[in-house]
Amino acid sequence: MCYYQDVNKKDWTLLAISLSREQGLSPVQIQKALFLLGKELPQAINGPFYEFVPHNYGPFSKEIYEDAEGLAEQGMVAVARRPGRGFLEYYPTSFGDHQLGELKRRADPVAVAYLEKAVNWVQSARLPA
């Protein structure tokens, strides 16, 4: 059974950010969570995924930033800078959260569960900004 026909890589970015809830994700955290998903469950992605290259803080895909900014322009993601931090963070909006339920129904449930664990891990790990 194929659960994930209509889920594309930008949808996985929205899923990652939405799964972060009110804590949000830094750019490095988004990169790490999606890298782990792509490496551990490539069969669940069902189509082209982000291509990563080595970078200062680990695997990097410029396209993730572009997709996250596109999601912000569509009103699904909010971008903010927390006081005392020099980097932006991405948060789900209520519109993005509404999309989360639909994406969870269309996505491979094993991949969604794995991504949720990856998001929780990157939020608790001491990663560079």
C-alpha positions, -999 to +999 in steps of 0.1 A: +000+000+000+014+034-009+006+061+016+028+088+003+020+095-034+012+132-030+038+142-004+068+161-019+100+173-003+085+207+005+057+189+024+084+171+044+098+205+054+064+217+065+059+184+084+093+189+102+085+225+112+049+217+122+061+188+144+084+212+162+053+229+177+058+262+196+095+255+201+103+259+164+133+249+145+165+266+136+178+263+101+205+238+113+178+217+130+156+216+099+186+205+079+196+177+103+160+163+107+154+161+070+189+147+063+182+119+088+148+112+073+163+110+038+191+087+049+171+064+071+138+060+051+145+069+015+118+045+003+092+065+023+099+097+005+087+084-029+104+108-053+131+133-055+144+146-021+169+171-010+205+166-021+229+174+007+265+185+005+291+187+033+290+221+050+303+239+082+277+224+105+271+191+086+248+181+057+234+211+039+208+217+012+201+253+000+168+241-013+155+235+022+159+272+030+142+281-002+113+258+006+110+271+042+109+307+029+083+297+004+062+281+031+065+314+051+053+334+020+023+310+018+015+317+055+022+281+066+053+290+085+063+320+106+099+331+108+112+349+139+143+357+158+142+349+195+157+376+218+193+369+225+198+346+194+214+356+162+196+332+140+161+329+126+137+301+137+108+286+119+074+280+136+042+265+123+013+289+119-023+278+125-026+274+087+005+252+087-009+232+116-041+227+096-021+213+067-002+190+091-033+168+097-038+164+059-001+157+053+000+131+081-029+113+064-011+112+030+024+105+042+039+072+052+031+068+089+065+052+096+083+081+081+061+107+100+069+089+133+106+088+124+106+125+115+089+133+148+116+115+166+143+133+146+127+167+153+126+159+190+162+148+189+175+179+171+155+201+195+172+185+225+207+183+209+232+210+213+236+220+177+253+251+164+230+278+151 
